[in-house]
């Protein structure tokens, strides 16, 4: 009953985050060597107990997130300030924990040490670091495949990693905390950009923040795992926000910085160009040329300058496919390609890798086709429907790219989720419902240690099934229909929590619509 208030949901989520951090201290992605002795192993019994505690906390965090979303549904519940403070409460326990649910941060530190010592990070992996290197302890903890794998990241991120190593001397605990500090800065940037985009696009900022940054998947992997995807998303959405506010070239430059972290951010340049097209005057062909060439040229100049001035060169262009060499079960095209390759080898003697590669290529071609259609829908009506919101089109394009990519990790879902969250009411869209279910399930796919055990998929499937049942109950029960229809202001709110309540659990009045920024046209009303 106490979860009917936002304060109760906040406390439950905080308790869950504390349990995740406490369990992760003995069961997280602990380093092989750590000279301070803070993140050591204590035997199988303690490790198993820590993992159980971490999973229990994670479940509490997911339940709290789901309950908080139910309170926000239908325009009721706490506002932006309360949601941001809740974000701080949920993120704070993770700040001093060891890496959680991923060991990628060790690769980041080792690659920063490689840049600092003059190694070609785009030709070699962390294994080139000697035992006396400032990144030796981090390199020893890098996962097996990544030990000899060149960096797939852009020069900007590698320079940031280099700065962290230089500032900490590569000492493991301070270096990990330095990378997490970057992740927290990225979290703040994502929250700021999502709130601004929600205002520009006419969505409810609190619900957008709930789906985008209060999401346990983001807290777990951007804060807990210190993944650089958070920095990419923050810079990318900031660039799009600047474009919506009438500064497309500046926005393109910021998106170029996001590309210098991870390359998928380049998709945002297409939709910034389409924003320019929709706001321009004159023939469509002329607007297309202006809209698509301007952002592309600015971004190209920034990318070239960053690559040259950073000292790492353009080697990142040839390492973008290295991640695709790893088979991840979440990749539909890799799974289909693996199955087709095994069948073809048994029947015809064909090379498994050749068949698998062909299927993956078909998947990428399909993703490009979907992106092209979404771009077309952004500038043109379709079957009597209005043109697609550019920010929504970007989010859907990123989701399509992830779904059909040859390598998919759970946190890749966040790429498009943040953009979609800023454009649609969090409980009134089938797309958002799918994102809610996937977010609730994918947090279980990786263990606190960063490994991907078979039971992780079982737990994820159970979480998805429970979430689907909850959504079915939300939309199917007769009690959900009020004077304004299903989920309307006069009925029971989605989430099964009864009428809308305020922060302290008392009845709430309908929240006012998000104010429109003076002089800033919303994306949904772009021409």
MOCORJO-V379772 format. One record per helix or strand of 2 or more residues. SS is the DSSP state (helix for helix, strand for strand). FROM is the first residue (numbers start at 0). TO is the last residue. If there is no record, write none. Layout:
ss=SS from=FROM to=TO
ss=SS from=FROM to=TO
This chain:
ss=helix from=1 to=3
ss=helix from=5 to=26
ss=helix from=43 to=74
ss=helix from=79 to=91
ss=helix from=103 to=115
ss=helix from=125 to=127
ss=helix from=135 to=139
ss=helix from=144 to=147
ss=helix from=154 to=167
ss=helix from=171 to=200
ss=helix from=204 to=211
ss=helix from=215 to=223
ss=helix from=228 to=243
ss=helix from=247 to=258
ss=helix from=262 to=278
ss=helix from=283 to=308
ss=helix from=314 to=317
ss=helix from=321 to=324
ss=helix from=331 to=347
ss=helix from=351 to=378
ss=helix from=389 to=402
ss=helix from=409 to=420
ss=helix from=429 to=441
ss=helix from=453 to=475
ss=helix from=477 to=479
ss=strand from=480 to=481
ss=strand from=484 to=485
ss=helix from=522 to=524
